[in-house]
Amino acid sequence: MTQTIGFIGSGMIGGSLARLAVAAGLNVVMSNSRGPETLADLVAELGDHARAATPEEAAKAGDVVVATVPLGVYDRIPANALAGKIVIDTMNYYPHRDGRIAELDSREITSSELLQRHLANSRVVKALHNMDWIRLYTRARPAGAPDRSALPIAGDDPAAKAEIIRLMDVLGYDAVDIGTLADSWRCEPRTPVYVQPYQGPSPAARMGEPEWQRWFQDAPGEPVSADQVKELVAQAVRGPVGGYFG
Ligand SMILES: NC(=O)c1ccc[n+]([C@@H]2O[C@H](COP(=O)([O-])OP(=O)(O)OC[C@H]3O[C@@H](n4cnc5c(N)ncnc54)[C@H](OP(=O)(O)O)[C@@H]3O)[C@@H](O)[C@H]2O)c1
C-alpha cells in the first residue's frame, strides 16, 4: 500500500494532489525544475508529512510517483530513477504550450504511450488528469459519499492499475478502468469526459476574463458517477488531438 508519493512537478496539479495526500495521512516528496529551496512555502503549508527534493530523489523516494509537468518536457523526467516504479501520468497535450509532437498529432500513439516509451522500465498509469486543479481538490470525497466522483484510469499493467485505484480511493475518488494506454485517447483533451463534466454548467459565452477567473475559482463543480464516466468515455470519437486554453 502506498505510503509515500513522489512528485515530479509541484505546480497546480502536483499541489492539489499533495494536499489531498497529506490530508489522507500519506507522505509526499515534492520536486520541480528550479530546485528544492523554491518549494519551501508549499512544503511548509503541507506540513510534517512533506519534504522537497530533486526530481531524482522524489522519484526514488515514492512508493508511487506522480509525473505532472508540462508534456513538452516529458523526456526530462528521470527514467533511471523511476525504474521499477508505478508512475501516475496526469499530463495532457497542449500543443501551443508543449510544441507540436508529430506522433500525437497523427494519432499513432497517445500521450501516455509516449511517456511509457520514455519510462520503459516503469509502469505508467494514466489517472487524475481530467479534472481541473481546483475541482480536483475541492470535489474529493470520502468513500461512500453520495456526491463522490469517479475518474477514468488506463494502463497496461493490471497490478499497477489496482494499486492506483486503491490510492485514488484514499485520495477521494472512485476509478473506472477504461483499458490500456492505447485506449487512453478516450479521456484525453477534447473528449466528453475531459474536465467539463466535473465543472458543471459552463459560464456564459460572453463572460469577460475577470468574471471567468472568478467563476473558475469558485465554481462548486458537480459529481460525476462511475456510470456517467462509462457513458462519456463510450461517446468519445477520435478526432484532432491536443487541448487549447480558451
Ligand atoms: N492545471 C490543470 O488544471 C490541469 C488539469 C489536468 C491535467 N493537467 C496536466 O498536468 C500537468 C501539470 O499541470 P500543472 O497545471 O500542474 O502545471 P504547472 O502548474 O505549470 O506546474 C508544472 C510543474 O512542473 C515542474 N517542472 C517543469 N519542468 C520540469 C522538469 N524538467 N523537471 C521537474 N519538474 C519540472 C514545474 O517546476 P518549475 O515551476 O520549477 O519550473 C512545476 O512545478 C500538465 O501536463 C497539465 O496539462 C493540468
The ligand as a Gaussian input file, in Angstrom:
#p B3LYP/6-31G(d) Opt

LIG

0 1
 N       -3.814000      22.764000     -14.335000
 C       -4.810000      21.888000     -14.509000
 O       -5.963000      22.184000     -14.161000
 C       -4.523000      20.520000     -15.093000
 C       -5.561000      19.568000     -15.081000
 C       -5.306000      18.277000     -15.514000
 C       -4.048000      17.943000     -16.010000
 N       -3.066000      18.896000     -16.062000
 C       -1.763000      18.493000     -16.648000
 O       -0.883000      18.172000     -15.573000
 C        0.443000      18.605000     -15.894000
 C        0.878000      19.640000     -14.856000
 O       -0.001000      20.736000     -14.945000
 P        0.040000      21.934000     -13.916000
 O       -1.118000      22.793000     -14.267000
 O        0.212000      21.437000     -12.534000
 O        1.376000      22.689000     -14.389000
 P        2.153000      23.859000     -13.653000
 O        1.306000      24.478000     -12.603000
 O        2.727000      24.696000     -14.729000
 O        3.341000      23.089000     -12.905000
 C        4.312000      22.407000     -13.628000
 C        5.328000      21.872000     -12.643000
 O        6.276000      21.105000     -13.384000
 C        7.565000      21.497000     -12.969000
 N        8.537000      21.201000     -13.998000
 C        8.660000      21.743000     -15.231000
 N        9.699000      21.192000     -15.888000
 C       10.244000      20.273000     -15.041000
 C       11.342000      19.396000     -15.130000
 N       12.088000      19.310000     -16.247000
 N       11.631000      18.609000     -14.052000
 C       10.884000      18.679000     -12.923000
 N        9.816000      19.492000     -12.780000
 C        9.502000      20.294000     -13.837000
 C        7.427000      22.963000     -12.672000
 O        8.518000      23.379000     -11.892000
 P        9.110000      24.876000     -12.042000
 O        7.987000      25.785000     -11.683000
 O       10.244000      24.901000     -11.085000
 O        9.536000      25.003000     -13.489000
 C        6.107000      22.962000     -11.919000
 O        6.310000      22.589000     -10.579000
 C        0.388000      19.186000     -17.307000
 O        0.769000      18.214000     -18.228000
 C       -1.084000      19.557000     -17.477000
 O       -1.501000      19.548000     -18.815000
 C       -3.270000      20.176000     -15.612000

